[in-house]
Amino acid sequence: MEMNEQFTRALDLMEHTWLKAQDVKSRRVIIPHEVGEMEYMNKTYTGVKAHCCTRKEERVFRVDQILEISVAA
């Protein structure tokens, strides 16, 4: 199953590891709301709009920087 499909089908908490700037890995628990084409500084990318339980705010994560995803326990 592709990563986009996993986020689209998920209604529960998701845990993902993603690559931040300078190749630093970060692990977050999120509640995904939307997967699709997003834009930032006139550049389009596929992203996941989600509530980040770590930051306690809405965040957007680039799909191409997500290394691993799973349903949170």
N, C-alpha and C positions, 0 to 999 in steps of 0.2 A: 504494500500500500504506500502511495506517495505521501510525503510529509504534509502537503496541502490537504489531502483527504483526511489524514489523521486529525488535523486541527479542525477541519470543517465538521467532522462527525463528533468531535468531543464536546460534551456538555458539562463535563466534570472538570475538576482541577487538573491542570497539566503541569508537569515538571519538565523543564528543558535546560539544556546546557547550550550556551551560545558563545560566540567569539566576539569579545569587545575589541575596542581599538588596541593597537599594539599587541595583538594576538593573546590577550588575557582571557581565560575562560571564566564564565560566570554561570551560576546555577540559579534559576528562578522558578517559583510556583506561580502560575498564571491561570486566569479564567478567560479563554479566548472568546472574542465576540465576532470577529470578522477576519477573513483571509481574502486578500485580493491585491490589485495593483494600487500602490500608494505613490506619493510624490514628496520629495524633500529637496529643496534647493534646485528645482527644475530637473531633477533626476527621478525617473520612475523605477520602481522595484516591487517585487512581491513581498508583502508584509503581513504580519499578524497583529491586529489591534486587540489588546487584551487588558484586563485589570491585573496589574502586577501585585501579588500579595506581599512581596518584599518591600516595595516602595509605597504600597497602598495608594496607587494612582494609575490612571490609564496610561499605557505605554504602547509603542509600536516596535516590533522586532522584525528585522529583515530575515526572511526565510533562508536566504543563502548563507547567513551567518549562524544558523541553528545547527548544532552538531548532533544533538540527540534529544528525543522527546519521549515521554511516557505519561501514563495516567498516574497522578499523584496518589499516594496511599492515604 
